[in-house]
């Protein structure tokens, strides 16, 4: 980023609330986007413990601001907003909030952000596709909502804890969703897209979300994890000729949707993407 205008009493404050938040690249990409759009706003990261979350959200909103919520507070944030969107009600998680008409509104931009990231990755929708989702947490719920909304014909979920996968399928899936209970059952299955919604890959010592011994057939892979370089799973998939992308585009696209909620104008995804690329090249 270049220099920005001074922060004054009229500057709108937006914040990322979570614990931890020091690693997040959201402040950099959101501040770059606001600067490019000529908006008087500032985005900061604030560590929030459980008991402080609702008060911080209300304080920011009452001052005309808003923000994002990240781990481990997305489910608590869903309970703290006055007007949840359908995405929040479906997934039970909120990652974006703002003040409007005297109430705190909340959205889960991971859903629309993932749908846009898939389109950027595949240059197509998932209409009629067969998808495998690895994981059963909040990211998996958002992923399932996104791929179903985009027309996937069949979605299979695999998670180490089978009951958690079943809970996700029951909450969102309906007749188009089923649970694959063991890794052995995955071997040899075919999908149009495999999506990693676990946190495996954040650290170099992590095992692969899905190793070669559990090989599935797919032309495309999307890893929701992002690191300064590409994740090992993405690297190995590309080496095998699979069209693979990490979670950087997801970060950009969900951030662009959040920007739209706060400012009422399209989020400049190209600016956010350029800033993210700059940061990753610098090793941040």
Rosetta blueprint (number, residue, H / E / L):
1 X L
2 X L
3 X L
4 X L
5 X L
6 X L
7 X L
8 X L
9 X L
10 X L
11 X L
12 X E
13 X E
14 X E
15 X E
16 X E
17 X E
18 X E
19 X L
20 X L
21 X L
22 X L
23 X L
24 X L
25 X L
26 X H
27 X H
28 X H
29 X H
30 X H
31 X H
32 X H
33 X H
34 X H
35 X H
36 X H
37 X H
38 X L
39 X L
40 X L
41 X E
42 X E
43 X E
44 X E
45 X E
46 X E
47 X E
48 X L
49 X L
50 X H
51 X H
52 X H
53 X H
54 X H
55 X H
56 X H
57 X H
58 X H
59 X H
60 X H
61 X H
62 X H
63 X L
64 X L
65 X L
66 X E
67 X E
68 X E
69 X E
70 X L
71 X L
72 X L
73 X L
74 X H
75 X H
76 X H
77 X H
78 X H
79 X H
80 X H
81 X L
82 X L
83 X E
84 X E
85 X L
86 X H
87 X H
88 X H
89 X H
90 X H
91 X H
92 X L
93 X L
94 X L
95 X L
96 X E
97 X E
98 X E
99 X E
100 X E
101 X L
102 X L
103 X E
104 X E
105 X E
106 X E
107 X E
108 X L
109 X H
110 X H
111 X H
112 X H
113 X H
114 X H
115 X H
116 X H
117 X H
118 X H
119 X H
120 X H
121 X H
122 X H
123 X L
124 X L
125 X L
126 X L
127 X L
128 X L
129 X L
130 X E
131 X E
132 X E
133 X E
134 X E
135 X L
136 X L
137 X L
138 X H
139 X H
140 X H
141 X H
142 X H
143 X H
144 X H
145 X H
146 X H
147 X H
148 X H
149 X H
150 X L
151 X L
152 X L
153 X L
154 X E
155 X E
156 X E
157 X E
158 X E
159 X L
160 X L
161 X L
162 X H
163 X H
164 X H
165 X H
166 X H
167 X H
168 X H
169 X H
170 X H
171 X H
172 X H
173 X H
174 X H
175 X H
176 X H
177 X E
178 X E
179 X E
180 X L
181 X L
182 X L
183 X L
184 X H
185 X H
186 X H
187 X L
188 X L
189 X L
190 X E
191 X E
192 X L
193 X E
194 X E
195 X E
196 X E
197 X L
198 X L
199 X L
200 X L
201 X L
202 X L
203 X L
204 X L
205 X L
206 X L
207 X L
208 X L
209 X L
210 X L
211 X L
212 X H
213 X H
214 X H
215 X L
216 X L
217 X E
218 X E
219 X L
220 X E
221 X E
222 X E
223 X E
224 X L
225 X L
226 X L
227 X L
228 X L
229 X L
230 X L
231 X L
232 X H
233 X H
234 X H
235 X H
236 X H
237 X H
238 X H
239 X H
240 X L
241 X L
242 X L
243 X E
244 X E
245 X E
246 X L
247 X L
248 X H
249 X H
250 X H
251 X H
252 X H
253 X H
254 X H
255 X H
256 X H
257 X H
258 X H
259 X H
260 X H
261 X H
262 X H
263 X H
264 X L
265 X L
266 X L
267 X L
268 X L
269 X H
270 X H
271 X H
272 X H
273 X H
274 X H
275 X H
276 X H
277 X H
278 X H
279 X H
280 X H
281 X H
282 X L
283 X L
284 X L
